[in-house]
Amino acid sequence: MFCNTDICKRCGACVAECPFEVVVPDAQGFPGLRRAARKMCIGCGHCVAVCPVGALTLPELPVTPGLAPADCPPLPASQRLAPERAELFLTSRRSVRTYRPEPLERAVLAGLLAVAAHAPSAHNRQPVRWVVSATPGRTRALAGMVVEHMAARGLFPGIQRHWAAGEDRVLRGAPHVAVATAPLDGLNPAEDCCAAAAYLELAAHARGLGACWAGFLMEAAREHPPLARALGVAPGHGVFAAIMLGKPRFRYRRVPLRRAPLVDWLE
């Protein structure tokens, strides 16, 4: 770690924010890394992000090679969403199941995945690997393989009938599906993929795009080897989330009400 002692205020924020007590003050109160840093640092970047004057550079960052204040987009307080606006954004998210047929641009898909990369993961391992169908034709082919799996297992005859009639009730005609995989021997692969998928869904919502969890494909990918091969699931990886993506056919105009949350308060 490099600390610019000419501007460092020795406020202690970086020391307090380090989740594994890797950042410690020296005799003069300036931050530095203790000997175990290379082994224990998870590369969260908290120390660089929290510094009020941009005094820290962390070349030892294990996840991304090096991190300096200039590498980080600024986060001015004025950009924070008002609580009411944030709440409306979150509560207005819908699971979209009717899509327009045109595909999304590759740059748009890449931008959504870049946001999803900021989802929390166990020990900041960032293990999620995405498989994304780039064209509507490829997406429909995947849906067809799910139907084949259903037919072989005698599952969901109604969905099979709709498919035979030309209607996709598996991926709902979405032009794309993004499948999140992670190493089976990771710390928390299911939780990591679910968090990333939730971020992906919200990123789509922020752009006015539609998204919905693709549960049928998830289940089939775990049980139907031809589908797993078609997805190119890496050896030792499992499928833990899948999200349909596309332009919604209709615009939602209201926020449906929900039941009150079930809460047990511990006093």
C-alpha atoms as one frame of an Amber mdcrd trajectory, in Angstrom:
protein
   0.000   0.000   0.000   1.165   3.492  -0.824  -0.045   6.356   1.360   0.485
   9.913   0.248   1.449  11.340   3.618   1.304  14.884   2.221  -2.488  14.732
   2.029  -3.429  11.882   4.392  -5.493  13.241   7.297  -4.827  10.194   9.477
  -8.583  10.044  10.081  -8.525   6.272  10.566 -11.425   5.558   8.202  -9.420
   3.039   6.172  -8.334   1.224   9.328 -11.863   1.080  10.711 -13.407  -0.067
   7.415 -10.989  -2.921   6.657 -13.031  -6.095   7.250 -10.015  -8.240   8.154
  -7.875  -5.697   9.993  -5.274  -5.786   7.245  -4.837  -2.001   7.248  -3.105
  -0.776  10.399  -1.652   2.597  11.479   2.091   3.025  11.832   3.813   4.897
  14.657   2.890   8.231  13.075  -0.733   7.213  12.472  -0.418   6.731   8.711
  -2.073   3.594   7.291  -0.109   0.634   6.025  -0.490  -3.091   5.484   0.525
  -5.621   8.078   2.547  -8.637   7.068  -0.476 -10.900   6.614  -1.987  -8.529
   4.067  -1.209 -10.539   0.957  -2.754 -13.632   2.509  -5.784 -12.061   4.176
  -6.737  -9.121   1.942  -9.883  -9.960  -0.038  -9.477  -7.028  -2.410 -12.708
  -5.284  -1.453 -11.153  -1.855  -2.053 -12.853  -0.324   0.997  -9.665   1.429
   2.076  -9.235   3.233  -1.240 -12.956   3.942  -1.632 -13.485   5.397   1.853
 -10.471   7.729   1.951 -11.832  11.297   1.929  -8.752  12.778   0.249  -7.665
   9.976  -2.101  -4.402   9.333  -0.308  -4.259   5.541  -0.721  -3.126   3.320
  -3.565  -3.293  -0.446  -3.231  -1.074  -2.170  -5.811  -1.340  -5.457  -3.872
  -5.064  -5.822  -4.603  -5.538  -9.534  -5.364  -8.795  -9.337  -7.326  -7.886
  -6.452  -9.627  -4.201  -5.747 -10.244  -3.756  -2.480  -8.412  -6.255   0.099
  -7.280  -5.789   3.867  -7.097  -8.298   6.662  -6.465  -8.154   7.627 -10.127
  -9.399   4.136 -11.045 -12.612   4.582  -9.074 -15.635   6.504 -10.382 -16.445
   9.374  -8.015 -19.417   8.996  -5.706 -20.576  12.507  -4.748 -23.181  12.748
  -2.035 -25.418  14.677  -4.429 -25.859  11.532  -6.537 -27.528   9.567  -3.761
 -31.132   8.691  -4.481 -33.732  10.193  -2.227 -35.312   7.400  -0.136 -38.709
   7.914  -1.759 -37.251   7.630  -5.264 -35.190   4.572  -4.355 -38.194   2.884
  -2.790 -40.327   3.553  -5.866 -37.591   2.153  -8.105 -37.358  -1.032  -6.057
 -41.079  -1.577  -5.577 -41.843  -0.916  -9.258 -39.641  -3.775 -10.451 -41.714
  -6.432 -12.197 -41.020  -9.980 -13.334 -41.561  -9.381 -17.045 -43.000 -12.306
 -19.013 -44.002 -10.608 -22.268 -41.224  -9.301 -24.521 -40.757  -7.517 -27.779
 -38.918  -9.738 -30.291 -35.966  -7.483 -31.138 -32.642  -8.320 -29.452 -30.659
  -6.009 -27.231 -27.351  -4.586 -28.389 -24.305  -6.464 -27.184 -23.015  -3.307
 -25.485 -26.243  -3.036 -23.485 -25.968  -6.633 -22.301 -22.320  -6.097 -21.398
 -23.236  -2.980 -19.439 -25.842  -4.871 -17.409 -23.350  -7.602 -16.585 -20.774
  -4.995 -15.571 -23.233  -3.677 -12.981 -23.962  -7.216 -11.789 -20.230  -7.674
 -11.179 -20.584  -5.259  -8.242 -22.913  -7.613  -6.363 -21.558  -8.840  -3.029
 -19.872 -12.228  -2.952 -18.398 -14.351  -0.186 -14.897 -13.072   0.641 -15.161
 -10.949  -2.492 -14.217 -13.982  -4.579 -16.411 -12.749  -7.464 -16.815 -16.310
  -8.760 -19.812 -15.791 -11.052 -19.358 -16.768 -14.679 -22.112 -15.802 -17.111
 -23.387 -17.664 -20.145 -25.563 -15.354 -22.265 -27.564 -16.218 -25.379 -26.690
 -13.479 -27.849 -29.563 -14.001 -30.318 -33.286 -14.774 -30.089 -32.717 -17.907
 -32.177 -30.193 -19.262 -29.710 -32.498 -18.405 -26.816 -35.388 -20.265 -28.421
 -33.152 -23.275 -29.034 -32.345 -23.377 -25.326 -36.030 -23.170 -24.493 -36.635
 -26.090 -26.834 -34.094 -28.193 -24.974 -35.907 -27.447 -21.733 -39.132 -28.695
 -23.324 -37.322 -31.843 -24.462 -36.270 -32.414 -20.857 -39.863 -31.923 -19.691
 -41.130 -34.389 -22.288 -38.572 -37.020 -21.289 -39.537 -36.670 -17.621 -43.260
 -36.280 -18.130 -43.220 -32.792 -16.615 -45.504 -29.807 -17.233 -47.654 -31.158
 -20.080 -49.321 -27.769 -20.420 -46.017 -26.091 -21.252 -45.319 -28.841 -23.772
 -48.685 -28.248 -25.442 -48.032 -24.517 -25.661 -44.632 -25.199 -27.224 -46.181
 -27.519 -29.805 -48.607 -24.706 -30.633 -45.721 -22.287 -31.170 -45.851 -20.499
 -27.813 -42.793 -20.390 -25.554 -43.811 -20.635 -21.913 -40.267 -21.541 -20.814
 -38.380 -18.340 -21.659 -41.504 -16.399 -22.626 -40.134 -15.297 -25.975 -37.375
 -13.242 -24.363 -34.577 -12.554 -26.855 -31.875 -13.349 -24.310 -31.230 -15.389
 -21.210 -28.252 -14.898 -18.876 -27.207 -17.953 -16.888 -25.039 -17.544 -13.790
 -22.639 -20.338 -12.937 -19.991 -20.689 -10.244 -17.560 -23.329  -8.980 -19.354
 -26.018  -7.009 -16.573 -26.072  -4.440 -16.742 -22.314  -3.785 -17.638 -20.733
  -0.471 -21.238 -19.773  -1.266 -21.831 -20.286  -4.997 -25.631 -20.238  -4.843
 -25.766 -17.055  -2.786 -23.126 -15.363  -4.942 -25.004 -16.148  -8.164 -28.360
 -15.119  -6.716 -26.956 -11.778  -5.578 -25.431 -11.149  -9.011 -28.693 -12.119
 -10.718 -30.629  -9.724  -8.492 -28.239  -6.911  -9.430 -28.647  -7.838 -13.102
 -32.422  -7.699 -12.801 -32.320  -4.288 -11.130 -29.813  -2.967 -13.664 -32.225
  -3.985 -16.417 -35.084  -2.272 -14.605 -33.026   0.925 -14.366 -32.707   0.952
 -18.173 -36.391   0.320 -18.742 -35.721  -3.269 -19.788 -37.537  -6.411 -18.734
 -36.132  -9.297 -16.755 -37.441 -12.410 -15.049 -35.964 -15.460 -13.356 -35.882
 -18.475 -15.678 -36.599 -21.246 -13.203 -37.491 -23.910 -15.748 -34.157 -23.489
 -17.509 -32.255 -23.521 -14.211 -33.761 -26.842 -13.178 -33.317 -28.432 -16.585
 -29.683 -27.308 -16.820 -28.938 -29.206 -13.605 -30.637 -32.413 -14.730 -30.365
 -32.482 -18.540 -26.744 -32.983 -19.710 -27.434 -31.918 -23.327 -28.647 -28.525
 -22.080 -25.643 -28.135 -19.789 -23.389 -28.880 -22.757 -25.263 -26.420 -24.957
 -24.767 -23.750 -22.300 -21.079 -24.548 -22.133 -21.110 -24.848 -18.349 -17.479
 -25.015 -17.293 -16.247 -28.221 -15.629 -16.766 -28.090 -11.889 -19.338 -25.286
 -12.206 -23.027 -25.407 -11.372 -25.982 -23.395 -12.637 -27.388 -21.296  -9.787
 -29.398 -18.532 -11.500 -30.855 -17.617 -14.868 -32.467 -14.365 -15.971 -34.531
 -13.652 -19.095 -33.758 -10.270 -20.657 -35.350  -8.091 -23.294 -37.531  -5.097
 -24.029 -40.905  -5.373 -22.267 -43.910  -5.545 -24.524 -46.052  -3.516 -22.129
 -45.402  -0.679 -19.690 -46.461  -1.173 -16.098 -48.345   1.800 -14.715 -48.908
   0.960 -11.050 -47.175  -0.714  -8.118 -49.239  -3.657  -6.832 -49.548  -3.890
  -3.078 -47.878  -6.619  -1.074 -48.620  -8.290   2.217 -46.956  -6.712   5.205
 -43.563  -8.292   5.956 -43.447 -11.051   8.529 -41.073  -9.849  11.262 -40.096
 -11.186  14.647 -38.492  -8.386  16.642 -35.821  -9.397  19.118 -35.729  -6.952
  22.015
